Amino acid sequence: MELDLNLIDWSRAQFAMTAIYHWLFVPLTLGLSVIMAIMETVYYRTGDEFWKRTAKFWMKIFGINFAIGVATGIILEFEFGTNWSNYSWFVGDIFGAPLAIEGILAFFMEATFVAVMFFGWNKVGKKFHLASTWLTGIGAAISAWWILVANSWMQYPIGMEFNPETVRNEMTDFFAVAFSPVAVTKFFHAVISSWIVGGVFVTAVSSWYLLRKGDSHKRFALSSIKVAGIVGLAASLITLFTGDKSAYHVARYQPMKLAAIEGLYEGGESVGLVGAGVLNPDKEWYDDGEEDFLFDIKIPGGLSLLATRDADGFVPGVRELIEGGYTLPDGDMAISADEKIARGRSAVEAMAGYRAVLQEMKSCEDSSEMSSLQLQLDKYDEILDRNMSYFGYGYIDDVRELLPDVPLNFYAFRVMVILGAYFILFFVVVLLLAYRDRYRMKWLQWVAIISVPLVYLCSQAGWIVAEAGRQPWAIQDLMPVKAAVSALPVSSVQVTFFLFLALFTILLAAEIGIMLKAIKKGPDLGKEE
């Protein structure tokens, strides 16, 4: 079936736009859930009403953000059925399981305890209310776990078997899917990095109170900054470790993504890690005599160490990944992209032949003919077993399709890393000055406020690398995006794109307006301050 490329582009754009808007709300929800739970824990342990009022204020901000995030998340999940129906058919038995668990278990857990958290003050015991606050945050994290399990499976498909009779992949090992190394690392990296967003946001809002309200909000602001700073610094350092693990998994399971991230066209041993650089826009994937970079600063052996845990290790570049011929970590020889495409087409053709023979067998009544058909069926089944790991390559028309957008991935990754390093320094400075009661410099308070859009940029850049880096795949090696899309009129996708854009923009504007109104009103400081 020939598909309009505009349909693929518009479907991708719609999903990307929905995901970007959704991720504006999720990290703040995850980050605030930890900070407000810590504050209520301090209240529970000390009995100081100040900490109760402080926790209640940040819970109000959490609630505003949580409500809008749910709306965008539901639309995002529905798009798998509307815009990506071929994908949903092909792997729905696997992909649907974690999303169902997320909806049944985690979402209802959040919904239950968030009600107690908001309306249970003075109606339930302090211990039960504290447990509800923590369980709200834990429910949000569990919800993220199952969504990230589904996403990680798309990056590293495991624990399934293809059934040619139904043309579907079926789950054979739930625990392999739920606890794959990619899923575990992605969960900790995504969730803990969200705590950085919460830490920066709370620090920024508290800094605004110091700028506008002065000493009347000093205790509230400095106390909030201390909690947020500790959470943010701890999260920044842990994210550094999980980022290293994530890069190692990318090198192992998605080497083309790593090559795009590093602008690595020509691989080799003892490859340097690019700290900063400007890509050569004229560079092609093959050996065209052009340099990879117009300018670059590299850490010698850094990429080899990151990817192989050996500073002298071999890291394939784009050319090696397309041409093959290098030794894989398991000792086998890498085959070329052309060979993968040929084997993928064999699998696709075998699947079509299997389905045709199966259909013929349903109406066959002659036993000898049935035996002959069974032999054909077994032959196709053998071809499928031998080539199924390259199934998705059967839909690739040109090896250039296998190359992600190198500039987008290269620069987005460096935005993420540079800002990640900045936030480590940011939280160190904030904590040192806050604990020494010297957090009074207006320039620092403005830096904290300006850091809010920077932390969102950092968070979004990470997801751009994760998703754009695996193109052209909807499921790594098994299904390209162009085979996953629904056969819809382009006009219908365009219309819904702009409808969703308008809806999400209105929701975002409404959230910002409600949030600013709540921040302007401020916390209930009681008589103490």
C-alpha positions as a printed NumPy array, in Angstrom:
array([[  0.   ,   0.   ,   0.   ],
       [  1.413,   3.401,  -0.988],
       [  1.118,   5.995,   1.743],
       [  1.262,   9.748,   1.322],
       [  4.447,  11.022,   2.981],
       [  2.469,  14.034,   4.145],
       [  0.267,  11.653,   6.15 ],
       [  3.304,  10.22 ,   7.929],
       [  4.759,  13.668,   8.6  ],
       [  1.488,  15.099,   9.885],
       [  0.792,  12.041,  12.054],
       [  4.276,  12.269,  13.544],
       [  3.864,  16.007,  14.079],
       [  0.55 ,  15.533,  15.86 ],
       [  1.927,  12.865,  18.182],
       [  5.099,  14.868,  18.851],
       [  3.102,  17.998,  19.636],
       [  0.828,  16.096,  22.035],
       [  3.803,  14.452,  23.753],
       [  5.659,  17.771,  24.133],
       [  2.639,  19.456,  25.705],
       [  2.019,  16.463,  27.973],
       [  5.626,  16.508,  29.174],
       [  5.245,  20.13 ,  30.247],
       [  2.976,  18.926,  33.058],
       [  4.35 ,  15.498,  34.015],
       [  7.811,  16.446,  35.379],
       [  6.404,  19.168,  37.611],
       [  3.827,  16.707,  38.971],
       [  6.54 ,  14.161,  39.776],
       [  8.887,  16.778,  41.225],
       [  6.337,  18.552,  43.422],
       [  4.979,  15.236,  44.738],
       [  8.324,  14.506,  46.415],
       [  8.889,  18.033,  47.733],
       [  5.432,  18.427,  49.283],
       [  5.629,  14.931,  50.808],
       [  8.946,  15.797,  52.475],
       [  7.432,  19.009,  53.837],
       [  4.448,  17.174,  55.313],
       [  6.819,  14.602,  56.802],
       [  8.622,  17.432,  58.612],
       [  5.238,  18.663,  59.866],
       [  4.331,  15.173,  61.075],
       [  7.622,  14.807,  62.946],
       [  7.799,  18.301,  64.446],
       [  4.143,  19.283,  64.814],
       [  5.079,  22.768,  63.528],
       [  2.014,  24.259,  61.82 ],
       [  4.308,  26.288,  59.569],
       [  5.277,  23.135,  57.68 ],
       [  1.622,  22.152,  57.299],
       [  0.821,  25.52 ,  55.704],
       [  3.892,  25.275,  53.485],
       [  2.994,  21.771,  52.326],
       [ -0.609,  22.811,  51.638],
       [  0.532,  25.666,  49.413],
       [  2.71 ,  23.435,  47.215],
       [ -0.081,  20.85 ,  47.139],
       [ -2.342,  23.515,  45.628],
       [  0.2  ,  24.124,  42.845],
       [  0.56 ,  20.355,  42.408],
       [ -3.216,  19.958,  42.037],
       [ -3.496,  22.605,  39.321],
       [ -0.711,  20.99 ,  37.297],
       [ -1.925,  17.42 ,  37.916],
       [ -5.416,  18.098,  36.539],
       [ -4.171,  19.518,  33.236],
       [ -1.583,  16.745,  32.832],
       [ -4.26 ,  14.054,  33.014],
       [ -6.203,  15.611,  30.12 ],
       [ -3.221,  15.647,  27.742],
       [ -2.136,  12.141,  28.783],
       [ -5.492,  10.598,  27.905],
       [ -5.432,  12.147,  24.42 ],
       [ -1.875,  10.893,  23.902],
       [ -2.897,   7.29 ,  24.599],
       [ -5.953,   7.525,  22.326],
       [ -3.732,   8.584,  19.423],
       [ -2.216,   5.094,  19.298],
       [ -5.581,   3.809,  18.152],
       [ -6.526,   6.703,  15.879],
       [ -3.264,   7.645,  14.157],
       [ -1.207,   4.479,  14.614],
       [ -3.682,   1.631,  14.178],
       [ -1.249,  -0.628,  12.282],
       [  1.16 ,  -0.295,  15.178],
       [ -1.6  ,  -1.053,  17.676],
       [ -2.597,  -4.165,  15.738],
       [  0.959,  -5.417,  15.305],
       [  2.025,  -5.117,  18.964],
       [ -1.16 ,  -4.296,  20.856],
       [ -0.973,  -7.531,  22.881],
       [  2.328,  -6.344,  24.347],
       [  2.092,  -2.562,  24.294],
       [ -1.429,  -2.516,  25.685],
       [ -0.56 ,  -4.492,  28.828],
       [  1.549,  -1.855,  30.623],
       [ -0.847,   0.913,  29.591],
       [ -3.781,  -1.094,  30.966],
       [ -1.947,  -1.685,  34.249],
       [ -1.131,   2.004,  34.419],
       [ -4.781,   2.918,  33.972],
       [ -6.241,   0.299,  36.304],
       [ -3.666,   0.35 ,  39.108],
       [ -1.599,   3.509,  39.138],
       [ -4.16 ,   6.027,  37.929],
       [ -6.862,   4.844,  40.325],
       [ -4.287,   4.806,  43.115],
       [ -3.448,   8.434,  42.383],
       [ -7.107,   9.401,  42.103],
       [ -7.974,   7.769,  45.424],
       [ -5.195,   9.204,  47.541],
       [ -5.077,  12.627,  45.906],
       [ -8.649,  13.161,  47.178],
       [ -7.601,  12.277,  50.736],
       [ -4.54 ,  14.492,  50.392],
       [ -6.56 ,  17.564,  49.365],
       [ -9.736,  17.107,  51.397],
       [ -8.615,  14.957,  54.293],
       [ -6.941,  17.602,  56.436],
       [ -8.502,  17.469,  59.944],
       [-10.767,  14.616,  58.747],
       [ -8.288,  11.761,  58.907],
       [ -5.363,  11.174,  61.215],
       [ -2.018,  12.865,  60.617],
       [ -0.342,   9.538,  59.899],
       [ -2.983,   8.475,  57.377],
       [ -2.89 ,  11.85 ,  55.666],
       [  0.898,  11.702,  55.411],
       [  0.635,   8.208,  53.941],
       [ -1.898,   9.507,  51.396],
       [  0.464,  12.273,  50.328],
       [  3.342,   9.854,  49.83 ],
       [  1.068,   7.351,  48.077],
       [ -0.095,  10.069,  45.684],
       [  3.513,  10.635,  44.708],
       [  4.237,   6.921,  44.576],
       [  1.132,   6.429,  42.417],
       [  2.408,   9.088,  40.008],
       [  5.776,   7.321,  39.87 ],
       [  4.133,   3.915,  39.286],
       [  2.05 ,   5.47 ,  36.528],
       [  5.263,   6.762,  34.955],
       [  6.837,   3.312,  35.369],
       [  4.276,   1.531,  33.19 ],
       [  4.241,   4.241,  30.543],
       [  8.037,   4.157,  30.402],
       [  7.952,   0.34 ,  30.225],
       [  5.803,   0.664,  27.092],
       [  8.113,   3.293,  25.647],
       [ 11.248,   1.307,  26.484],
       [  9.843,  -1.768,  24.783],
       [  9.569,   0.264,  21.587],
       [ 13.27 ,   1.077,  21.929],
       [ 14.292,  -2.464,  22.923],
       [ 11.609,  -5.036,  21.959],
       [ 11.939,  -8.141,  24.115],
       [  9.794, -10.884,  25.658],
       [  7.583, -11.561,  22.656],
       [  7.052, -13.943,  19.766],
       [  5.56 , -13.264,  16.34 ],
       [  2.405, -15.19 ,  15.439],
       [  2.103, -15.334,  11.621],
       [ -1.49 , -16.576,  11.828],
       [ -2.676, -13.341,  13.436],
       [  0.153, -11.11 ,  12.162],
       [  0.678,  -9.963,  15.742],
       [  3.492, -10.059,  18.225],
       [  2.416, -11.806,  21.416],
       [  3.941, -11.451,  24.848],
       [  5.828, -14.526,  26.065],
       [  7.632, -13.068,  29.086],
       [  5.883, -10.304,  31.024],
       [  8.77 ,  -9.783,  33.415],
       [ 11.248,  -9.403,  30.55 ],
       [  9.069,  -6.589,  29.209],
       [  8.388,  -4.971,  32.585],
       [ 11.928,  -5.142,  33.947],
       [ 14.166,  -4.916,  30.91 ],
       [ 17.427,  -3.034,  31.578],
       [ 16.318,  -0.262,  29.243],
       [ 12.998,   0.16 ,  31.115],
       [ 14.628,   0.256,  34.551],
       [ 17.233,   2.817,  33.505],
       [ 14.732,   4.951,  31.604],
       [ 12.381,   5.012,  34.591],
       [ 14.994,   6.266,  37.029],
       [ 16.433,   8.717,  34.502],
       [ 13.07 ,  10.214,  33.52 ],
       [ 11.47 ,  10.294,  36.977],
       [ 14.459,  11.487,  38.975],
       [ 15.298,  14.138,  36.366],
       [ 11.717,  15.353,  36.905],
       [ 12.651,  16.101,  40.503],
       [ 15.105,  18.65 ,  39.092],
       [ 12.165,  20.404,  37.408],
       [ 10.292,  20.465,  40.718],
       [ 13.361,  21.707,  42.574],
       [ 13.993,  24.557,  40.14 ],
       [ 10.313,  25.532,  40.065],
       [  9.989,  25.724,  43.865],
       [ 13.275,  27.625,  44.138],
       [ 12.137,  30.102,  41.476],
       [  8.721,  30.751,  43.038],
       [ 10.315,  31.132,  46.477],
       [ 12.854,  33.554,  45.016],
       [  9.99 ,  35.596,  43.583],
       [  8.495,  35.87 ,  47.086],
       [ 11.818,  37.172,  48.404],
       [ 11.95 ,  39.745,  45.6  ],
       [  8.341,  40.928,  45.941],
       [  7.341,  40.171,  49.531],
       [ 10.619,  40.583,  51.373],
       [ 10.922,  39.539,  55.007],
       [  7.215,  38.746,  55.374],
       [  7.75 ,  35.543,  53.385],
       [ 11.358,  34.94 ,  54.314],
       [ 10.904,  31.787,  56.397],
       [  8.508,  30.238,  53.904],
       [ 10.773,  31.025,  50.961],
       [ 14.058,  29.925,  52.517],
       [ 12.546,  26.742,  53.965],
       [ 11.077,  25.845,  50.582],
       [ 14.378,  26.615,  48.851],
       [ 16.294,  24.353,  51.238],
       [ 13.98 ,  21.39 ,  50.649],
       [ 13.851,  22.   ,  46.889],
       [ 17.613,  22.483,  46.722],
       [ 18.362,  19.205,  48.465],
       [ 15.916,  17.307,  46.263],
       [ 17.224,  19.045,  43.138],
       [ 20.91 ,  18.483,  43.882],
       [ 20.4  ,  14.819,  44.791],
       [ 18.325,  14.344,  41.625],
       [ 20.943,  16.078,  39.461],
       [ 23.723,  13.797,  40.704],
       [ 21.635,  10.629,  40.362],
       [ 20.525,  11.703,  36.884],
       [ 24.183,  11.999,  35.928],
       [ 24.648,   8.316,  36.841],
       [ 21.44 ,   7.114,  35.157],
       [ 22.344,   9.127,  32.061],
       [ 25.619,   7.22 ,  31.83 ],
       [ 23.745,   3.904,  32.094],
       [ 21.237,   5.061,  29.488],
       [ 24.031,   5.981,  27.062],
       [ 25.569,   2.536,  27.523],
       [ 22.24 ,   0.875,  26.685],
       [ 21.836,   3.112,  23.628],
       [ 25.297,   2.078,  22.425],
       [ 24.379,  -1.563,  22.864],
       [ 20.814,  -1.673,  21.535],
       [ 20.495,   1.457,  19.342],
       [ 23.958,   2.202,  17.938],
       [ 22.594,   4.383,  15.133],
       [ 21.037,   6.674,  17.744],
       [ 24.416,   6.977,  19.471],
       [ 26.128,   7.761,  16.168],
       [ 23.565,  10.519,  15.504],
       [ 23.939,  11.944,  19.012],
       [ 27.703,  12.158,  18.565],
       [ 27.757,  13.155,  14.888],
       [ 29.906,  10.064,  14.411],
       [ 30.021,   9.24 ,  10.715],
       [ 33.288,   7.32 ,  10.845],
       [ 33.734,   4.962,  13.801],
       [ 36.846,   3.352,  15.196],
       [ 38.755,   2.548,  18.354],
       [ 39.446,   4.995,  21.181],
       [ 36.8  ,   7.426,  19.886],
       [ 36.625,  10.811,  21.56 ],
       [ 33.504,  12.239,  23.193],
       [ 32.437,  15.562,  21.677],
       [ 32.113,  18.162,  24.411],
       [ 31.244,  20.958,  22.027],
       [ 31.254,  21.29 ,  18.27 ],
       [ 29.638,  22.498,  15.077],
       [ 28.569,  19.844,  12.581],
       [ 29.584,  20.065,   8.95 ],
       [ 26.252,  20.516,   7.085],
       [ 27.771,  19.118,   3.868],
       [ 28.8  ,  15.796,   5.427],
       [ 27.24 ,  12.623,   3.981],
       [ 27.087,   9.222,   5.664],
       [ 29.55 ,   7.656,   3.241],
       [ 33.232,   8.501,   2.874],
       [ 32.888,  11.732,   0.892],
       [ 36.149,  13.323,   2.001],
       [ 34.347,  15.918,   4.163],
       [ 35.185,  16.426,   7.83 ],
       [ 32.494,  15.524,  10.379],
       [ 32.785,  18.887,  12.153],
       [ 33.619,  22.471,  11.299],
       [ 34.837,  22.786,  14.879],
       [ 34.895,  20.378,  17.833],
       [ 36.385,  19.808,  21.277],
       [ 36.678,  16.143,  22.258],
       [ 37.524,  14.174,  25.371],
       [ 40.033,  11.558,  24.134],
       [ 38.624,   8.025,  24.38 ],
       [ 35.493,   9.366,  26.081],
       [ 32.904,   7.899,  23.739],
       [ 34.609,   4.499,  23.667],
       [ 34.627,   4.474,  27.467],
       [ 30.981,   5.523,  27.615],
       [ 29.812,   2.997,  25.013],
       [ 32.021,  -0.023,  25.747],
       [ 33.461,   0.651,  29.224],
       [ 36.875,   0.558,  27.558],
       [ 38.695,   3.734,  26.505],
       [ 40.177,   1.792,  23.572],
       [ 36.909,   0.089,  22.597],
       [ 35.474,   0.106,  19.081],
       [ 32.436,   2.307,  18.429],
       [ 30.746,   2.039,  15.002],
       [ 29.841,   5.208,  13.151],
       [ 27.067,   5.742,  10.616],
       [ 29.168,   4.353,   7.761],
       [ 30.032,   1.127,   9.616],
       [ 26.424,   0.647,  10.703],
       [ 25.213,   0.923,   7.106],
       [ 28.042,  -0.969,   5.442],
       [ 28.558,  -3.605,   8.191],
       [ 31.723,  -5.685,   8.329],
       [ 32.802,  -4.933,  11.901],
       [ 32.831,  -7.292,  14.879],
       [ 29.854,  -7.121,  17.242],
       [ 30.284,  -7.415,  21.042],
       [ 29.069, -11.049,  20.904],
       [ 31.77 , -11.908,  18.358],
       [ 29.524, -12.105,  15.28 ],
       [ 30.175, -10.042,  12.176],
       [ 27.809,  -7.109,  11.58 ],
       [ 25.87 ,  -7.382,   8.345],
       [ 25.187,  -4.432,   6.061],
       [ 21.971,  -2.438,   5.911],
       [ 21.38 ,  -3.772,   2.41 ],
       [ 21.558,  -7.325,   3.747],
       [ 19.174,  -6.437,   6.57 ],
       [ 16.74 ,  -4.973,   4.037],
       [ 16.981,  -8.132,   1.906],
       [ 16.349, -10.363,   4.918],
       [ 13.516,  -8.117,   6.048],
       [ 11.848,  -8.392,   2.673],
       [ 12.22 , -12.165,   2.843],
       [ 10.367, -12.083,   6.158],
       [  7.617,  -9.814,   4.815],
       [  7.171, -12.   ,   1.72 ],
       [  7.173, -15.162,   3.848],
       [  4.469, -13.682,   6.05 ],
       [  2.323, -12.935,   2.985],
       [  2.942, -16.449,   1.63 ],
       [  2.114, -17.98 ,   5.019],
       [ -1.157, -16.095,   5.175],
       [ -2.084, -17.123,   1.602],
       [ -1.358, -20.809,   2.268],
       [ -3.243, -20.66 ,   5.55 ],
       [ -6.267, -19.257,   3.768],
       [ -6.039, -21.983,   1.137],
       [ -5.863, -24.682,   3.811],
       [ -9.176, -23.576,   5.268],
       [-11.002, -24.609,   2.108],
       [ -8.846, -27.629,   1.24 ],
       [-10.444, -31.079,   1.628],
       [ -7.884, -33.246,  -0.165],
       [ -5.483, -34.888,   2.31 ],
       [ -2.531, -35.114,  -0.106],
       [ -2.933, -31.474,  -1.087],
       [ -3.207, -30.612,   2.593],
       [  0.152, -32.275,   3.232],
       [  1.728, -30.249,   0.429],
       [  0.26 , -27.037,   1.827],
       [  1.575, -27.926,   5.291],
       [  5.074, -28.292,   3.852],
       [  4.766, -24.846,   2.278],
       [  3.532, -23.47 ,   5.572],
       [  6.504, -24.97 ,   7.427],
       [  8.881, -23.504,   4.831],
       [  7.454, -20.004,   5.272],
       [  7.516, -20.431,   9.041],
       [ 11.212, -21.333,   8.91 ],
       [ 11.981, -18.259,   6.795],
       [ 10.112, -16.09 ,   9.272],
       [ 11.973, -17.544,  12.254],
       [ 15.311, -16.957,  10.529],
       [ 14.618, -13.364,   9.449],
       [ 12.029, -11.994,  11.896],
       [ 14.572,  -9.873,  13.771],
       [ 14.968,  -7.859,  10.54 ],
       [ 11.253,  -7.722,   9.725],
       [ 11.017,  -3.93 ,   9.838],
       [ 13.83 ,  -3.517,   7.331],
       [ 11.541,  -5.072,   4.73 ],
       [  9.685,  -1.755,   4.563],
       [ 12.821,   0.353,   4.073],
       [ 13.338,   1.544,   0.483],
       [ 16.701,   3.282,   0.859],
       [ 19.497,   2.936,   3.413],
       [ 19.398,   6.707,   3.919],
       [ 16.052,   6.24 ,   5.659],
       [ 17.931,   4.492,   8.495],
       [ 19.814,   7.656,   9.427],
       [ 18.085,   9.863,  12.037],
       [ 18.279,  13.648,  11.918],
       [ 21.901,  14.057,  13.028],
       [ 21.917,  17.835,  13.732],
       [ 18.695,  17.642,  15.765],
       [ 20.019,  14.816,  17.944],
       [ 23.539,  16.184,  18.245],
       [ 22.502,  19.664,  19.407],
       [ 19.538,  18.521,  21.543],
       [ 21.801,  16.124,  23.427],
       [ 24.306,  18.88 ,  24.167],
       [ 21.576,  21.225,  25.328],
       [ 20.489,  18.529,  27.777],
       [ 24.013,  17.792,  29.036],
       [ 25.14 ,  21.423,  29.348],
       [ 21.989,  22.445,  31.204],
       [ 22.24 ,  19.326,  33.377],
       [ 25.732,  20.413,  34.458],
       [ 24.439,  23.942,  35.036],
       [ 21.747,  22.71 ,  37.422],
       [ 24.279,  20.836,  39.541],
       [ 26.171,  24.117,  39.998],
       [ 22.893,  26.006,  40.471],
       [ 21.705,  23.834,  43.37 ],
       [ 25.134,  23.833,  45.042],
       [ 25.199,  27.649,  45.063],
       [ 21.564,  27.915,  46.165],
       [ 22.023,  25.531,  49.09 ],
       [ 25.272,  27.099,  50.275],
       [ 23.737,  30.568,  50.366],
       [ 20.372,  29.463,  51.771],
       [ 21.905,  27.558,  54.687],
       [ 24.238,  30.454,  55.446],
       [ 21.266,  32.836,  55.386],
       [ 22.891,  34.765,  52.552],
       [ 20.306,  34.099,  49.834],
       [ 19.675,  37.808,  49.406],
       [ 21.377,  38.76 ,  46.144],
       [ 18.706,  39.861,  43.713],
       [ 20.741,  38.678,  40.742],
       [ 20.692,  35.122,  42.101],
       [ 16.963,  35.29 ,  42.698],
       [ 16.457,  36.398,  39.097],
       [ 18.748,  33.589,  37.918],
       [ 16.466,  31.139,  39.762],
       [ 13.39 ,  32.567,  38.019],
       [ 15.041,  32.507,  34.582],
       [ 16.077,  28.896,  35.219],
       [ 12.453,  27.688,  34.973],
       [ 12.276,  27.805,  31.155],
       [ 15.818,  26.39 ,  31.026],
       [ 14.89 ,  23.32 ,  33.076],
       [ 11.91 ,  22.653,  30.81 ],
       [ 14.151,  23.047,  27.764],
       [ 16.563,  20.527,  29.28 ],
       [ 13.747,  18.053,  29.99 ],
       [ 12.238,  18.372,  26.51 ],
       [ 15.656,  18.013,  24.863],
       [ 16.105,  14.652,  26.558],
       [ 12.875,  13.341,  25.081],
       [ 13.714,  14.726,  21.651],
       [ 16.914,  12.665,  21.704],
       [ 15.094,   9.563,  22.951],
       [ 12.389,   9.671,  20.292],
       [ 13.945,  11.416,  17.284],
       [ 17.118,   9.371,  17.744],
       [ 15.366,   6.072,  17.035],
       [ 13.836,   7.148,  13.747],
       [ 12.763,   5.725,  11.365],
       [ 11.534,   3.114,  13.852],
       [  8.246,   2.988,  15.707],
       [  9.59 ,  -0.291,  17.13 ],
       [ 13.321,  -0.735,  16.857],
       [ 14.113,  -2.971,  13.828],
       [ 10.576,  -4.426,  13.757],
       [  8.324,  -1.674,  12.43 ],
       [  9.19 ,   1.649,  10.793],
       [  6.947,   4.632,  11.341],
       [  5.638,   4.515,   7.779],
       [  4.32 ,   0.974,   8.338],
       [  2.745,   1.893,  11.691],
       [  0.591,   4.815,  10.611],
       [ -3.183,   4.611,  10.088],
       [ -4.514,   5.005,   6.545],
       [ -6.283,   8.296,   7.178],
       [ -7.007,  11.274,   4.953],
       [ -4.196,  13.786,   5.435],
       [ -6.765,  16.544,   5.855],
       [ -8.29 ,  14.851,   8.927],
       [ -4.888,  14.657,  10.62 ],
       [ -4.185,  18.288,   9.752],
       [ -7.516,  19.415,  11.186],
       [ -7.049,  17.479,  14.428],
       [ -3.451,  18.72 ,  14.672],
       [ -4.589,  22.338,  14.776],
       [ -7.566,  21.509,  17.009],
       [ -5.259,  19.826,  19.527],
       [ -2.734,  22.643,  19.212],
       [ -5.431,  25.174,  20.055],
       [ -6.828,  23.013,  22.871],
       [ -3.46 ,  22.332,  24.472],
       [ -2.429,  25.98 ,  24.175],
       [ -5.65 ,  27.035,  25.892],
       [ -5.098,  24.447,  28.629],
       [ -1.505,  25.589,  29.097],
       [ -2.533,  29.237,  29.224],
       [ -5.307,  28.386,  31.693],
       [ -2.905,  26.448,  33.9  ],
       [ -0.324,  29.231,  33.884],
       [ -3.03 ,  31.797,  34.669],
       [ -4.502,  29.772,  37.54 ],
       [ -1.051,  28.979,  38.86 ],
       [  0.092,  32.611,  38.745],
       [ -3.083,  33.648,  40.552],
       [ -2.419,  31.052,  43.279],
       [  1.218,  32.126,  43.566],
       [  0.26 ,  35.795,  43.728],
       [ -2.213,  35.025,  46.503],
       [  0.56 ,  33.135,  48.272],
       [  0.577,  30.698,  51.161],
       [ -1.498,  31.025,  54.29 ],
       [  1.232,  32.175,  56.678],
       [ -1.001,  32.325,  59.72 ],
       [ -0.141,  34.584,  62.643],
       [  3.439,  33.397,  62.871],
       [  4.744,  35.595,  60.08 ]])
